[in-house]
Amino acid sequence: MTDFITATRDGAILRLCFNRPEKRNAITEAMYAALADGLAEAEKDDDIRAVLFESKGEIYTAGNDIGDFMSAAPASAEIPPVMRFLQGLAKAEKPLIAAVQGPAVGVGVTMLLHCDLVYASEAATFSTPFVDLALVPEAASSLLLPQAAGHQRAAEMLLLGQKIDAVRAREFGFVNEVVPATALAEKAFGVAQAIAEKAPASMKLTKHLMKGDKHAVLGRMREEAVHFNAQLQSAEFREAGMAFMQKRKPDFSKLG
């Protein structure tokens, strides 16, 4: 487990925490691997009844570490850590809870679409600037966000890259409750504890029935990944990535 992801057992709850605040909790390949391993552990261990996602610092997560992505080795035959994590979210049988204390970007938002309960502080914001980075949505968010929020609202986030606050995220349907920052950790952990005290087989079956057939979600993940990986090799992404690191607006006028 990388130091940038901490995994701690608190009774029947597995707490997975982003712990890279000095880098805005931007996620590297090693962090994805640690998150995927944590979810796999939860699924195998009958004593774990719920998984709680948390974060250190003022930022929930800035999403993918762009530098890490731009320097990543070419895809191999193995399932990459990011896909192991995303598939782990989609396949999780144990309830997933998230406490979002600050800005969530990219995968920091799309992972929430797989959580069963999401609590956000008043300081939380949510943005999915995939198109701004010349990429495409991931984590089946092109399917799940329109289902939760409706096509037009989802287009605000996925096409325009528009940032929304916690109150609007609740209106969009992927945040359960907005609470004061000082009460967020206690609220989310209290919910996780309440779940952990309930009948485990009944809980697992109820989640399974609510989620329904996972094939559509996993299929959309694979479809998105094909386009995402192609875009990573594109001139569009090189321009967007350089512009991001140089803190300037990308120029796509000569591309297309």
Disulfide bonds with the S-S distance in Angstrom:
none
